Structures are given as structure tokens and as C-alpha cells.
Amino acid sequence: ASVRNAVFAPAFFATPWVLIAAGLMAWSTGRGTVALVFVLAGVVYLVGGQILTIMVNVPMNEALAKVAVPEDRAAAEVIWQAYSPRWQTYNQARTVVSGVTLALAGWGMYLIGRA
């Protein structure tokens, strides 16, 4: 019913802020490109990961949780078909955003290693 737990919370909520903090630390040591990459990663995840989740997927999940599950399989399928395509679209968008965030963070670490 819920993924909110001691592992999920820091991984989900702290990620953009840790990336932005890493960018600020890189900036303070004169690594402008590294800073930009980490800050960009943080902003991408904040907007495309967290805000998208909070604004779209969470309300959809909460609305679905309020729907009574019908005994009839066909009626349940109608509910699922109305819900699933939109949710999947946004879930796939979040997946792409997470991949871009990971790639940017990896690039930032690569750039630090090259310095």
C-alpha cells in the first residue's frame, strides 16, 4: 500500500539536495563544470522525479486506493484500464528522468576523477 519507509525516504527525498550540495562544493573548489553537472542532476531529479511524483502519481495512487475493488473481474479490469495507461506514462517519464540523473551524476564523478 505504501513505499514510504526508512530506506525510501532518504533515497527519494535527499537525492536532489545531495546532488545540489555536491555541485556547490565543486563550485567552491573551482570546478565549475563539475558543479554545473551535479546541480543540473539535482534539478532534473527534483523536477522530473519528485515534483512529478508528488503532483501526478501520488494523487492518482490515493484516488485508486479509495476505489472499492469489485468482485466482478470485468468491472475491475475497466477500473484498471482507466487508471493504468496514464500512470504508466508518468512512471516511465520518472524512470527516464532517474536514468538521466544517474548519468549526470556519473559524468560529474568522472569529471572529478579526471581532475
C-alpha positions as CSV (number, residue, x, y, z in Angstrom):
1,A,0.0,0.0,0.0
2,S,2.9,2.3,0.6
3,V,6.6,2.5,-0.3
4,R,7.3,5.2,2.3
5,N,9.8,3.7,4.8
6,A,13.3,4.3,6.3
7,V,15.0,3.3,3.1
8,F,12.8,5.0,0.6
9,A,12.6,8.4,2.3
10,P,16.2,9.4,2.3
11,A,16.8,7.9,-1.2
12,F,13.9,9.7,-2.7
13,F,13.8,13.0,-0.8
14,A,17.5,13.6,-0.2
15,T,18.8,12.8,-3.7
16,P,18.4,16.2,-5.4
17,W,19.7,18.1,-2.3
18,V,22.8,15.9,-2.1
19,L,23.5,16.4,-5.8
20,I,23.0,20.2,-5.4
21,A,25.2,20.2,-2.3
22,A,27.9,18.3,-4.3
23,G,27.6,20.9,-7.0
24,L,28.1,23.7,-4.5
25,M,31.1,22.0,-3.0
26,A,32.6,21.5,-6.5
27,W,31.9,25.2,-7.2
28,S,33.7,26.2,-4.0
29,T,36.8,24.3,-5.2
30,G,36.8,26.0,-8.6
31,R,35.3,23.0,-10.6
32,G,32.7,24.9,-12.5
33,T,31.8,22.2,-15.0
34,V,31.5,19.6,-12.3
35,A,29.4,21.9,-10.3
36,L,27.1,22.6,-13.2
37,V,26.7,18.8,-13.9
38,F,25.8,18.0,-10.3
39,V,23.4,20.9,-9.9
40,L,21.8,20.0,-13.2
41,A,21.4,16.4,-12.0
42,G,19.8,17.6,-8.8
43,V,17.3,20.0,-10.5
44,V,16.4,17.3,-13.1
45,Y,15.6,14.8,-10.3
46,L,13.8,17.4,-8.2
47,V,11.5,18.4,-11.1
48,G,11.2,15.2,-13.1
49,G,11.4,12.8,-10.2
50,Q,10.0,14.3,-7.0
51,I,7.6,17.0,-8.3
52,L,6.2,14.8,-11.0
53,T,5.7,12.0,-8.4
54,I,4.1,14.3,-5.9
55,M,1.9,16.2,-8.4
56,V,0.7,13.2,-10.6
57,N,1.5,9.7,-9.3
58,V,0.7,10.2,-5.6
59,P,-2.7,11.7,-6.2
60,M,-3.5,9.0,-8.7
61,N,-2.5,6.3,-6.2
62,E,-4.5,7.9,-3.5
63,A,-7.6,8.1,-5.8
64,L,-7.2,4.5,-6.8
65,A,-6.8,3.4,-3.1
66,K,-10.3,4.9,-2.5
67,V,-11.9,2.8,-5.2
68,A,-13.7,-0.3,-4.0
69,V,-12.4,-3.4,-5.7
70,P,-15.3,-5.0,-7.4
71,E,-16.0,-8.7,-7.2
72,D,-16.5,-8.9,-10.9
73,R,-13.3,-9.3,-12.8
74,A,-14.6,-7.4,-15.9
75,A,-15.5,-4.4,-13.7
76,A,-12.1,-4.5,-12.0
77,E,-10.5,-4.5,-15.5
78,V,-12.4,-1.4,-16.5
79,I,-11.1,0.4,-13.5
80,W,-7.5,-0.7,-14.2
81,Q,-7.7,0.2,-17.9
82,A,-8.9,3.7,-17.0
83,Y,-6.1,4.1,-14.4
84,S,-3.0,2.3,-15.8
85,P,-2.1,4.0,-19.1
86,R,-1.8,7.5,-17.6
87,W,0.0,6.2,-14.5
88,Q,2.4,4.1,-16.7
89,T,3.2,7.1,-18.9
90,Y,4.2,9.2,-15.9
91,N,6.1,6.3,-14.3
92,Q,8.1,5.8,-17.5
93,A,8.9,9.5,-17.6
94,R,10.1,9.3,-14.0
95,T,12.2,6.3,-15.0
96,V,13.8,8.2,-17.8
97,V,14.5,11.2,-15.5
98,S,16.1,8.9,-13.0
99,G,18.3,7.5,-15.7
100,V,19.3,10.9,-16.9
101,T,20.0,11.9,-13.2
102,L,22.2,8.9,-12.8
103,A,24.1,9.5,-16.0
104,L,24.7,13.2,-15.0
105,A,25.9,12.1,-11.5
106,G,28.2,9.6,-13.1
107,W,29.5,12.2,-15.5
108,G,30.2,14.5,-12.6
109,M,32.1,11.8,-10.8
110,Y,34.1,11.0,-14.0
111,L,35.0,14.7,-14.3
112,I,36.2,14.8,-10.7
113,G,38.3,11.7,-11.3
114,R,39.9,13.3,-14.3
115,A,40.9,16.4,-12.4
